[in-house]
Amino acid sequence: MMSAWRNTLYVGTMDARIDVTYIWLSEDGSQGGDLWLWHGTNAAGNPFELSGVNLDEFDEDGLIARSHVVYPYPDEYVLKAVLGSGT
C-alpha cells in the first residue's frame, strides 16, 4: 500500500492520482486537514477509487508537526483495490 501511495505521489509509476476535494483549517491555524480521493488504474489494469482524510497539527511556524491519514476501509480492502480487482 505504501509503495503504491508513494508511486502515485512521487514516482508517477501508477496511473493514479490524488485529488483534494475539501480543505479546512482551525481559526487559530493550529489544526487542519483535507478530504481526498485516490483514484486511477491499479496494477491489474482495473479502475479503483478510495477516499480518505488527512488530519494535521501545525507548529508556531505553520509547519506540519504531526500528520495522520485515515480511511474507512480495512487494509486488506485497500491492498486489493490497488493491486487487484479494483473498487
TIMI-2910 file (N, C-alpha, C, CB; in pm, 1 decimal, decimal comma, always signed):
<rs>
+----------+----------+----------+----------+----------+----------+----------+----------+----------+----------+----------+----------+------+
!      n_x !      n_y !      n_z !     ca_x !     ca_y !     ca_z !      c_x !      c_y !      c_z !     cb_x !     cb_y !     cb_z ! resn !
+----------+----------+----------+----------+----------+----------+----------+----------+----------+----------+----------+----------+------+
!    +81,8 !   -119,4 !     +0,0 !     +0,0 !     +0,0 !     +0,0 !    +85,7 !   +125,1 !     +0,0 !    -92,8 !     +0,2 !   +119,3 !  Met !
!   +184,3 !   +128,1 !    +88,9 !   +268,1 !   +246,8 !    +98,8 !   +347,8 !   +269,1 !    -30,1 !   +363,1 !   +234,7 !   +218,4 !  Met !
!   +391,8 !   +160,2 !    -93,9 !   +463,5 !   +174,3 !   -221,4 !   +372,3 !   +230,7 !   -328,7 !   +520,3 !    +39,2 !   -266,8 !  Ser !
!   +248,4 !   +182,4 !   -333,8 !   +152,8 !   +232,8 !   -432,6 !   +123,0 !   +379,7 !   -408,1 !    +22,8 !   +151,2 !   -428,8 !  Ala !
!   +105,8 !   +416,5 !   -282,6 !    +81,4 !   +556,9 !   -246,7 !   +199,9 !   +643,5 !   -290,8 !    +57,6 !   +571,4 !    -93,3 !  Trp !
!   +321,7 !   +599,6 !   -257,9 !   +442,7 !   +673,3 !   -295,2 !   +456,2 !   +681,4 !   -447,0 !   +567,5 !   +606,6 !   -234,2 !  Arg !
!   +427,9 !   +570,6 !   -517,4 !   +439,6 !   +570,0 !   -662,6 !   +338,9 !   +664,2 !   -727,3 !   +420,7 !   +429,1 !   -716,0 !  Asn !
!   +222,8 !   +680,9 !   -665,2 !   +124,5 !   +776,0 !   -715,8 !   +172,3 !   +918,9 !   -694,2 !    -11,3 !   +754,5 !   -647,9 !  Thr !
!   +221,8 !   +946,9 !   -574,0 !   +258,2 !  +1083,6 !   -537,7 !   +390,2 !  +1130,2 !   -597,4 !   +264,9 !  +1095,3 !   -389,6 !  Leu !
!   +493,3 !  +1046,7 !   -592,2 !   +628,4 !  +1094,1 !   -619,6 !   +694,3 !  +1036,8 !   -744,0 !   +712,9 !  +1064,6 !   -504,8 !  Tyr !
!   +663,9 !   +914,2 !   -778,1 !   +736,2 !   +848,3 !   -886,3 !   +658,8 !   +851,4 !  -1017,3 !   +766,8 !   +705,3 !   -848,6 !  Val !
!   +526,7 !   +848,9 !  -1008,9 !   +444,4 !   +851,7 !  -1128,9 !   +438,3 !   +719,0 !  -1201,4 !   +494,8 !   +955,6 !  -1221,5 !  Gly !
!   +470,9 !   +607,7 !  -1133,2 !   +468,3 !   +477,3 !  -1199,3 !   +329,5 !   +413,3 !  -1197,4 !   +567,9 !   +384,2 !  -1133,4 !  Thr !
!   +238,9 !   +466,3 !  -1116,5 !    +99,9 !   +417,8 !  -1118,0 !    +15,6 !   +516,1 !  -1196,9 !    +43,4 !   +400,2 !   -972,7 !  Met !
!    -79,7 !   +463,6 !  -1272,8 !   -173,0 !   +550,5 !  -1344,3 !   -284,3 !   +589,4 !  -1247,1 !   -231,3 !   +479,6 !  -1472,8 !  Asp !
!   -250,0 !   +675,4 !  -1153,4 !   -344,2 !   +715,5 !  -1049,2 !   -310,3 !   +856,5 !  -1003,7 !   -341,1 !   +616,6 !   -929,2 !  Ala !
!   -407,0 !   +917,0 !   -937,2 !   -380,9 !  +1049,7 !   -881,5 !   -461,3 !  +1067,2 !   -754,0 !   -415,5 !  +1161,1 !   -983,7 !  Arg !
!   -422,3 !  +1167,1 !   -677,7 !   -491,6 !  +1200,9 !   -554,4 !   -543,7 !  +1343,2 !   -569,4 !   -397,6 !  +1186,8 !   -429,0 !  Ile !
!   -675,6 !  +1357,6 !   -563,7 !   -738,3 !  +1488,5 !   -573,8 !   -791,9 !  +1528,2 !   -437,0 !   -851,7 !  +1488,3 !   -679,8 !  Asp !
!   -758,4 !  +1647,4 !   -393,3 !   -812,6 !  +1701,3 !   -268,2 !   -947,3 !  +1764,6 !   -301,2 !   -714,1 !  +1806,2 !   -201,5 !  Val !
!  -1051,4 !  +1721,1 !   -229,3 !  -1185,9 !  +1770,1 !   -258,3 !  -1235,8 !  +1872,7 !   -157,4 !  -1281,4 !  +1655,1 !   -263,2 !  Thr !
!  -1174,0 !  +1879,0 !    -40,3 !  -1214,8 !  +1975,2 !    +61,7 !  -1098,8 !  +1998,4 !   +158,0 !  -1341,0 !  +1925,5 !   +138,1 !  Tyr !
!  -1076,8 !  +2123,4 !   +197,3 !   -970,3 !  +2159,0 !   +291,5 !  -1030,0 !  +2241,3 !   +404,6 !   -855,9 !  +2237,7 !   +220,4 !  Ile !
!   -983,2 !  +2217,6 !   +526,1 !  -1027,1 !  +2301,0 !   +638,2 !   -908,4 !  +2335,0 !   +727,7 !  -1137,5 !  +2229,7 !   +719,8 !  Trp !
!   -922,7 !  +2446,8 !   +802,4 !   -819,7 !  +2495,4 !   +892,8 !   -887,9 !  +2559,3 !  +1012,4 !   -724,5 !  +2596,1 !   +821,8 !  Leu !
!   -838,6 !  +2529,1 !  +1133,1 !   -896,3 !  +2588,7 !  +1254,0 !   -870,3 !  +2739,5 !  +1254,5 !   -837,1 !  +2522,6 !  +1382,1 !  Ser !
!   -950,1 !  +2812,0 !  +1330,2 !   -936,6 !  +2958,1 !  +1334,9 !   -798,9 !  +3003,5 !  +1380,1 !  -1040,7 !  +3016,4 !  +1426,8 !  Glu !
!   -738,3 !  +2930,7 !  +1473,6 !   -605,6 !  +2970,5 !  +1521,1 !   -491,5 !  +2912,6 !  +1437,3 !   -588,6 !  +2928,0 !  +1664,7 !  Asp !
!   -523,7 !  +2834,0 !  +1334,6 !   -423,0 !  +2779,7 !  +1244,6 !   -342,5 !  +2664,4 !  +1299,0 !   -331,7 !  +2885,3 !  +1206,3 !  Gly !
!   -383,7 !  +2609,2 !  +1412,5 !   -305,6 !  +2501,8 !  +1473,8 !   -342,9 !  +2363,4 !  +1422,0 !   -322,9 !  +2505,5 !  +1623,0 !  Ser !
!   -461,2 !  +2349,9 !  +1362,7 !   -506,3 !  +2220,1 !  +1312,1 !   -577,5 !  +2239,8 !  +1178,3 !   -600,5 !  +2149,9 !  +1414,9 !  Gln !
!   -570,3 !  +2137,9 !  +1096,7 !   -637,4 !  +2142,6 !   +967,8 !   -641,8 !  +2004,5 !   +907,2 !   -567,8 !  +2240,4 !   +873,1 !  Gly !
!   -691,5 !  +1999,5 !   +788,2 !   -696,8 !  +1871,1 !   +720,3 !   -758,8 !  +1882,4 !   +583,8 !   -772,9 !  +1771,7 !   +802,3 !  Gly !
!   -770,0 !  +1768,3 !   +518,7 !   -833,6 !  +1765,6 !   +387,4 !   -899,3 !  +1631,0 !   +362,8 !   -731,7 !  +1795,7 !   +277,2 !  Asp !
!   -999,0 !  +1635,0 !   +278,1 !  -1068,1 !  +1516,3 !   +228,9 !  -1013,0 !  +1491,3 !    +89,8 !  -1226,2 !  +1534,1 !   +228,0 !  Leu !
!   -971,9 !  +1368,1 !    +61,4 !   -909,3 !  +1338,9 !    -66,3 !   -970,9 !  +1215,5 !   -131,6 !   -759,7 !  +1319,4 !    -47,9 !  Trp !
!   -948,3 !  +1205,2 !   -262,2 !   -993,7 !  +1091,7 !   -341,2 !   -873,8 !  +1039,4 !   -418,8 !  -1111,6 !  +1131,2 !   -437,2 !  Leu !
!   -838,3 !   +912,5 !   -394,7 !   -727,6 !   +846,5 !   -463,9 !   -791,0 !   +756,4 !   -568,4 !   -634,4 !   +764,8 !   -364,2 !  Trp !
!   -761,1 !   +779,8 !   -695,1 !   -827,6 !   +702,3 !   -799,5 !   -739,0 !   +686,6 !   -921,5 !   -959,0 !   +767,9 !   -838,9 !  His !
!   -772,0 !   +586,3 !  -1001,0 !   -695,9 !   +559,5 !  -1122,1 !   -708,9 !   +414,1 !  -1162,3 !   -549,4 !   +595,9 !  -1102,7 !  Gly !
!   -602,4 !   +361,2 !  -1220,5 !   -597,8 !   +222,1 !  -1265,2 !   -496,4 !   +148,2 !  -1179,5 !   -561,4 !   +211,7 !  -1417,2 !  Thr !
!   -537,3 !    +33,0 !  -1125,4 !   -447,7 !    -39,9 !  -1035,7 !   -348,7 !   -126,4 !  -1113,0 !   -528,4 !   -126,7 !   -939,9 !  Asn !
!   -268,1 !   -202,3 !  -1040,7 !   -162,8 !   -284,9 !  -1100,1 !   -218,1 !   -391,3 !  -1194,2 !    -81,4 !   -351,2 !   -991,0 !  Ala !
!   -343,5 !   -433,5 !  -1175,5 !   -404,1 !   -535,5 !  -1261,4 !   -479,5 !   -473,1 !  -1378,9 !   -498,8 !   -623,4 !  -1179,9 !  Ala !
!   -476,4 !   -340,2 !  -1390,7 !   -544,7 !   -272,9 !  -1501,0 !   -690,9 !   -240,8 !  -1474,0 !   -535,7 !   -356,8 !  -1622,6 !  Gly !
!   -734,9 !   -256,3 !  -1349,6 !   -874,2 !   -228,8 !  -1313,7 !   -885,3 !    -91,4 !  -1247,5 !   -929,2 !   -338,9 !  -1219,5 !  Asn !
!   -998,6 !    -23,7 !  -1267,3 !  -1016,7 !   +106,6 !  -1203,0 !  -1037,9 !    +90,9 !  -1052,9 !  -1135,4 !   +181,2 !  -1265,3 !  Pro !
!   -986,9 !   +188,4 !   -977,4 !  -1012,5 !   +189,9 !   -833,9 !  -1036,7 !   +333,4 !   -789,7 !   -894,3 !   +126,8 !   -755,0 !  Phe !
!  -1103,3 !   +347,1 !   -675,6 !  -1131,5 !   +478,5 !   -618,7 !  -1147,0 !   +461,4 !   -468,3 !  -1260,0 !   +542,9 !   -682,3 !  Glu !
!  -1065,9 !   +534,7 !   -392,7 !  -1069,3 !   +529,3 !   -246,7 !  -1068,3 !   +671,9 !   -193,2 !   -948,8 !   +447,1 !   -189,8 !  Leu !
!  -1143,9 !   +695,7 !    -88,9 !  -1142,9 !   +828,9 !    -27,4 !  -1083,0 !   +818,9 !   +112,0 !  -1286,5 !   +889,3 !    -21,3 !  Ser !
!  -1037,4 !   +932,4 !   +163,0 !   -979,3 !   +935,7 !   +296,1 !   -967,1 !  +1077,8 !   +346,1 !   -843,8 !   +868,3 !   +296,8 !  Gly !
!   -913,3 !  +1088,8 !   +467,1 !   -897,9 !  +1218,2 !   +533,1 !   -755,4 !  +1228,8 !   +585,7 !  -1001,7 !  +1236,0 !   +648,6 !  Val !
!   -697,7 !  +1346,6 !   +571,9 !   -567,8 !  +1377,8 !   +629,5 !   -590,1 !  +1482,0 !   +738,6 !   -466,9 !  +1429,3 !   +520,4 !  Asn !
!   -542,4 !  +1454,6 !   +859,6 !   -555,0 !  +1546,6 !   +972,7 !   -415,9 !  +1593,8 !  +1012,0 !   -627,3 !  +1478,9 !  +1093,8 !  Leu !
!   -397,4 !  +1725,7 !  +1025,2 !   -266,4 !  +1781,9 !  +1054,4 !   -270,2 !  +1872,4 !  +1176,8 !   -214,7 !  +1859,1 !   +934,5 !  Asp !
!   -156,7 !  +1875,5 !  +1248,2 !   -132,8 !  +1974,4 !  +1353,4 !    -12,0 !  +2055,5 !  +1309,4 !   -109,6 !  +1906,5 !  +1495,2 !  Glu !
!    -19,8 !  +2188,6 !  +1326,0 !    +85,6 !  +2277,4 !  +1279,9 !   +158,0 !  +2340,8 !  +1397,8 !    +28,2 !  +2385,4 !  +1188,4 !  Phe !
!   +288,3 !  +2365,7 !  +1379,5 !   +365,3 !  +2433,0 !  +1484,7 !   +350,3 !  +2584,8 !  +1470,8 !   +515,8 !  +2392,0 !  +1478,0 !  Asp !
!   +422,2 !  +2658,9 !  +1552,6 !   +412,5 !  +2805,1 !  +1554,8 !   +454,8 !  +2868,3 !  +1422,1 !   +498,0 !  +2860,9 !  +1667,5 !  Glu !
!   +539,1 !  +2798,3 !  +1345,2 !   +585,6 !  +2849,6 !  +1216,5 !   +494,9 !  +2809,1 !  +1100,7 !   +726,1 !  +2801,1 !  +1189,9 !  Asp !
!   +384,9 !  +2737,9 !  +1131,9 !   +292,7 !  +2693,2 !  +1026,9 !   +335,7 !  +2566,1 !   +957,3 !   +276,8 !  +2800,3 !   +925,5 !  Gly !
!   +439,7 !  +2500,9 !  +1008,6 !   +486,2 !  +2375,0 !   +950,2 !   +412,3 !  +2257,8 !  +1013,3 !   +638,7 !  +2358,8 !   +969,1 !  Leu !
!   +397,8 !  +2150,1 !   +939,4 !   +328,0 !  +2033,0 !   +991,4 !   +410,5 !  +1968,7 !  +1101,5 !   +299,5 !  +1931,4 !   +878,9 !  Ile !
!   +353,1 !  +1961,2 !  +1220,3 !   +418,2 !  +1896,7 !  +1334,0 !   +378,1 !  +1749,9 !  +1341,9 !   +382,6 !  +1969,0 !  +1465,0 !  Ala !
!   +253,0 !  +1720,7 !  +1309,2 !   +201,2 !  +1583,7 !  +1308,1 !    +99,4 !  +1571,3 !  +1196,1 !   +137,3 !  +1545,9 !  +1445,6 !  Arg !
!    +97,1 !  +1454,6 !  +1133,9 !     +1,7 !  +1427,5 !  +1027,7 !    -52,4 !  +1286,7 !  +1045,8 !    +66,6 !  +1444,7 !   +887,9 !  Ser !
!   -181,0 !  +1272,1 !  +1026,2 !   -245,6 !  +1141,9 !  +1042,3 !   -339,4 !  +1120,1 !   +923,8 !   -323,5 !  +1133,2 !  +1178,4 !  His !
!   -319,7 !  +1011,3 !   +851,2 !   -404,0 !   +977,3 !   +736,7 !   -496,7 !   +863,4 !   +777,3 !   -317,7 !   +937,7 !   +612,1 !  Val !
!   -625,8 !   +882,2 !   +751,6 !   -724,2 !   +778,8 !   +784,1 !   -815,0 !   +754,9 !   +664,2 !   -807,7 !   +818,9 !   +908,3 !  Val !
!   -864,4 !   +632,6 !   +654,0 !   -961,9 !   +597,9 !   +551,4 !  -1055,0 !   +492,9 !   +609,5 !   -892,5 !   +546,3 !   +420,9 !  Tyr !
!  -1178,9 !   +487,0 !   +558,3 !  -1279,9 !   +399,8 !   +618,9 !  -1278,8 !   +255,7 !   +568,3 !  -1414,5 !   +457,6 !   +595,4 !  Pro !
!  -1162,0 !   +203,8 !   +535,2 !  -1152,4 !    +69,4 !   +479,9 !  -1052,0 !    -13,0 !   +558,7 !  -1113,0 !    +74,4 !   +331,8 !  Tyr !
!  -1074,6 !   -143,9 !   +567,5 !   -968,9 !   -228,7 !   +623,7 !   -849,3 !   -230,6 !   +527,5 !  -1021,6 !   -374,1 !   +649,7 !  Pro !
!   -730,4 !   -249,5 !   +580,1 !   -609,9 !   -250,3 !   +497,0 !   -618,1 !   -352,1 !   +383,8 !   -488,2 !   -279,3 !   +582,5 !  Asp !
!   -680,5 !   -467,2 !   +407,8 !   -694,0 !   -569,7 !   +302,8 !   -772,4 !   -516,7 !   +183,4 !   -763,1 !   -695,2 !   +358,8 !  Glu !
!   -875,6 !   -437,2 !   +210,1 !   -958,6 !   -380,3 !   +103,8 !   -876,3 !   -282,6 !    +19,8 !  -1083,0 !   -309,1 !   +163,4 !  Tyr !
!   -796,2 !   -200,3 !    +85,1 !   -712,2 !   -102,9 !    +13,9 !   -609,7 !   -176,6 !    -70,5 !   -641,4 !     -6,6 !   +113,4 !  Val !
!   -546,7 !   -276,5 !    -15,5 !   -447,2 !   -353,9 !    -89,8 !   -509,9 !   -419,8 !   -212,4 !   -383,5 !   -460,4 !     +0,7 !  Leu !
!   -626,0 !   -477,9 !   -195,7 !   -696,4 !   -541,0 !   -307,1 !   -734,3 !   -438,5 !   -413,5 !   -821,7 !   -613,2 !   -256,9 !  Lys !
!   -777,2 !   -320,3 !   -370,6 !   -814,4 !   -214,4 !   -465,7 !   -695,4 !   -170,1 !   -549,0 !   -873,1 !    -94,2 !   -391,5 !  Ala !
!   -580,1 !   -154,7 !   -485,0 !   -462,0 !   -101,9 !   -551,7 !   -391,4 !   -207,4 !   -637,0 !   -365,9 !    -46,1 !   -449,1 !  Val !
!   -390,5 !   -330,8 !   -590,8 !   -316,3 !   -435,2 !   -662,7 !   -403,0 !   -527,5 !   -747,1 !   -239,9 !   -517,4 !   -565,3 !  Leu !
!   -529,3 !   -544,6 !   -711,1 !   -608,2 !   -649,3 !   -774,7 !   -733,4 !   -606,7 !   -845,8 !   -644,5 !   -745,5 !   -676,4 !  Gly !
!   -847,2 !   -637,3 !   -784,4 !   -974,5 !   -628,5 !   -854,3 !  -1031,7 !   -487,7 !   -866,4 !  -1072,6 !   -714,1 !   -785,9 !  Ser !
!   -976,5 !   -390,1 !   -797,7 !  -1030,8 !   -254,4 !   -805,0 !  -1145,5 !   -235,2 !   -708,8 !  -1076,5 !   -223,1 !   -945,7 !  Gly !
!  -1209,9 !   -119,1 !   -717,9 !  -1322,6 !    -88,5 !   -630,1 !  -1436,4 !    -27,9 !   -709,0 !  -1280,0 !     +6,1 !   -518,0 !  Thr !
+----------+----------+----------+----------+----------+----------+----------+----------+----------+----------+----------+----------+------+
</rs>
